[in-house]
C-alpha cells in the first residue's frame, strides 16, 4: 500500500497528460495560462486548498455563482467530479462561507467577476443553517456542563460516604 501523498502516474495518466499537452500547445496562450495543470488531489480538502490558491472567490469565501461546478470543470479539465462536489460541499458548508452568504448581494464567478444576485431565500437558508449550528453547539455544551456537574456531585457524594464510613468504622 502506498501511503505517500504524491500521485504516481499510471500509463493511462501519462497518455492523458501527453494528449493534454498536445491540446495545450495548440491552444492560445491565454487559454493555457487560464487552465492550470491538474495535479490529482488526494482528498476533497486538498482539492479545496488547490482551488483556493487558484481562484479568488474560493480564497476570499465569496458567494459562488450557481453552476460554479461547470466553470471549474471547464477551467480545470480532468478533475474528479465526486472529489470536486465533496470539496464544494465542504466550502459552501463552512461557517465563513455561510456568514458571507448571509450578507451578500451578488455571487461571483471563478474569475472574480460578478454573477447573479443572491436571493433572499439563499440568504435566509445561510442564516437558518448558522443559527441551527449554533443552537446545536449550545445544546452540546450545556449537556457537557450538566454531565460534568453531575459527575462532580457524584464524586462529592462518594467522598462524603467514604468519610462517614471511615468515621463510624473506627468506633465500631
C-alpha positions in Angstrom: 0.0 0.0 0.0 1.4 3.4 -1.0 0.9 5.8 1.9 2.7 8.7 0.3 0.6 11.7 -0.7 2.2 12.0 -4.1 0.4 10.5 -7.1 2.4 8.0 -9.1 1.3 8.4 -12.7 0.0 5.3 -14.4 0.3 4.6 -18.2 -3.3 5.9 -18.7 -2.3 9.1 -16.8 0.8 9.6 -18.9 -1.1 9.1 -22.1 -3.8 11.6 -21.0 -1.1 14.1 -20.0 0.6 13.8 -23.4 -2.7 14.3 -25.1 -3.4 17.2 -22.9 0.0 18.8 -23.5 -0.6 18.4 -27.3 -4.0 20.1 -26.9 -2.5 22.9 -24.7 0.2 23.5 -27.3 -2.4 24.1 -29.9 -4.4 26.4 -27.6 -4.0 30.1 -27.3 -1.5 31.3 -24.7 -4.3 32.9 -22.6 -6.2 29.6 -22.5 -3.1 27.7 -21.4 -2.5 30.2 -18.7 -6.1 30.0 -17.5 -6.1 26.2 -17.4 -3.6 25.4 -14.7 -2.0 21.9 -14.7 -4.1 19.3 -13.0 -2.4 17.5 -10.1 -4.8 14.9 -8.7 -5.7 15.9 -5.2 -5.7 13.0 -2.7 -8.7 14.4 -0.8 -11.5 16.9 -1.1 -9.8 19.2 1.4 -6.6 19.1 -0.7 -8.6 19.9 -3.8 -10.3 22.8 -1.9 -6.9 24.2 -0.9 -5.8 23.9 -4.6 -9.0 25.8 -5.7 -8.4 28.5 -3.1 -4.9 29.0 -4.4 -6.1 29.2 -8.0 -9.4 31.2 -7.8 -10.1 34.3 -5.7 -13.8 33.5 -4.8 -12.6 30.4 -3.0 -9.8 32.1 -1.3 -11.9 35.1 -0.2 -15.0 33.0 0.7 -17.2 35.0 -1.7 -20.6 33.6 -2.6 -20.2 31.3 -5.6 -22.2 31.6 -8.8 -24.9 29.0 -9.4 -23.3 26.3 -11.7 -19.7 27.0 -10.4 -19.1 23.3 -10.8 -19.4 23.7 -14.6 -17.0 26.6 -14.6 -14.5 24.5 -12.5 -14.7 21.6 -15.0 -14.1 24.0 -17.9 -11.1 25.7 -16.1 -9.6 22.5 -14.6 -10.0 19.6 -17.1 -9.6 16.1 -15.7 -10.8 16.9 -12.2 -12.6 14.1 -10.4 -16.3 15.2 -10.3 -17.0 13.4 -7.0 -14.0 14.9 -5.3 -14.9 18.4 -6.7 -18.5 18.1 -5.4 -17.2 17.0 -2.0 -14.8 20.0 -1.9 -17.7 22.3 -2.9 -19.8 20.8 -0.1 -17.1 21.5 2.4 -16.6 25.0 1.2 -20.2 26.0 1.0 -21.0 24.4 4.3 -18.2 26.3 6.1 -19.1 28.9 8.7 -17.1 31.5 7.0 -18.9 31.0 3.6 -22.3 30.9 5.3 -21.6 34.2 7.1 -20.6 35.8 3.8 -23.8 34.4 2.2 -25.9 36.0 5.0 -24.8 39.5 4.0 -24.1 39.0 0.3 -26.0 40.7 -2.6 -24.1 39.2 -5.6 -22.5 35.9 -6.5 -19.1 35.6 -8.1 -17.7 33.5 -11.0 -14.3 31.8 -10.9 -12.5 34.8 -12.4 -13.9 37.1 -9.7 -16.4 38.8 -11.9 -19.9 39.3 -10.5 -22.7 37.0 -11.5 -26.3 36.7 -10.5 -27.8 38.2 -7.3 -28.1 36.3 -4.1 -31.8 35.7 -3.4 -33.5 36.3 -0.1 -34.2 32.6 0.0 -30.5 31.8 -0.1 -29.6 34.4 2.5 -32.3 33.0 4.8 -31.0 29.5 4.3 -27.5 30.6 5.3 -28.8 32.4 8.3 -31.0 29.4 9.3 -28.1 27.0 8.9 -25.8 29.0 11.0 -28.4 29.5 13.8 -29.2 25.8 13.8 -25.5 25.0 14.1 -25.1 27.5 17.0 -28.2 26.1 18.7 -26.9 22.5 18.5 -23.4 23.6 19.7 -25.0 25.4 22.7 -27.1 22.3 23.5 -24.0 20.1 23.3 -22.0 22.4 25.6 -24.9 22.6 28.0 -25.2 18.8 28.1 -21.5 18.6 28.6 -21.6 21.1 31.5 -24.5 19.2 33.1 -22.7 15.9 32.8 -19.6 17.4 34.3 -21.7 18.9 37.2 -23.4 15.5 37.8 -20.1 13.8 37.8 -18.7 16.2 40.3 -21.8 15.9 42.5 -21.4 12.1 42.4 -17.8 12.4 43.3 -18.6 14.6 46.3 -21.3 12.2 47.4 -18.8 9.3 47.2 -16.2 11.2 49.2 -18.8 12.0 51.9 -19.8 8.4 52.1 -16.2 7.4 52.5 -15.7 9.9 55.2 -18.8 8.7 57.1 -17.7 5.1 56.6 -14.2 5.9 57.9 -15.7 7.8 60.9 -18.1 5.1 62.0 -15.9 2.1 61.3 -13.3 3.4 63.8 -15.7 3.5 66.7 -17.2 0.1 65.9 
